[in-house]
Amino acid sequence: MSGAVQAGWAPPSGPSEPTPGWPRWLLATTVAWAVLLVGLTWWSVRNDPPTVREQRTLGQADPVVDRAVGRLVVAVGDGAWALTPTTIERDCRVTPMEDGAALIRGLDVVVAEGGERALLERVADRLPESWRAGVRVSSDGPLLRADAGEFIAVEGRVVTAGRVRFTADTGCRPVDTELGTLLPGAGGETAQAANDALRALGRPEPPGGQPLSAACPGGGRAETALFSAGAEPVSLAPLRSLAAGVAVVDTPEVYAYRRGPVIVLADATGDELRVSASTGCAG
């Protein structure tokens, strides 16, 4: 009998080997590892601080800005200052696919011309060490920069001779709240002091005054009542009768004085007279 194999025919190979399954111990380990990863992710989302700015919304960043401005008020001390109106910059881009908004708060400080850098350095020295505040020379003059935490940038810069502006800026964030709720108000003591100054200048209280405030580090709030009082020229000399002691600032266009805990600032340097009254943080 011939052992030749006919063309086109293959000898049987026998039964196929069964494919082994995963060992039970390996399957159990894989499931346990997956459960652990899910648990760690859940914990991280709820407890870890954000690692990029886009992970914190505008509403979440607002209290950090509020406290940062209060810290700046304390660092400025007894100078002639007023909180500035809150700025909300809309329609910025969080990502190429997502719109957002930026929130900026701060305060203006008036000093004698030539004292701007000294003010910036003094404030930098008084800010928390964790902010890593410092003053450097830029093309626009001395510049204070600091990090208030949670991606809040703090700056101080000279806006005009004798005037320094400090700001706390969220940068572009996702919007998760009504923007109108991000405009803090103030109480009545500051508004009364501002009204007294307006009457002394022959200006009735204008409608639409802006109440502003910021959280003090030790509790309570710093406050400013800000009024725009027309563009007509005005002499600030009548305010000298309201000053309890030596004026804080006394120039033809800017006059600031203290009445108890309130600092009143009349500013005629811009297009219109602006009168503010502010109270700082206790201690």
Secondary structure, DSSP 8 states (H G I E B T S, - for coil): ------TT------S--------HHHHHHHHHHHHHHHHHHHHHHHHS--SSGGGS-HHHHHHHHHHHHHHHHHHHTTSEEEEEEEEEEEEEEEETTEEEEEEEEEEEEE--TT-HHHHHHHHHHHS-GGG--EEEEETTEEEEEEE-STT-EEEEEEEETTEEEEEEE--SB---S-GGGG-----HHHHHHHHHHHHHTT----S--EEEEEE-TTSSEEEEEEEE--SS----GGGGGT-SSS-SEE-SSEEEEEETTEEEEEE-SSSS-EEEEEE----
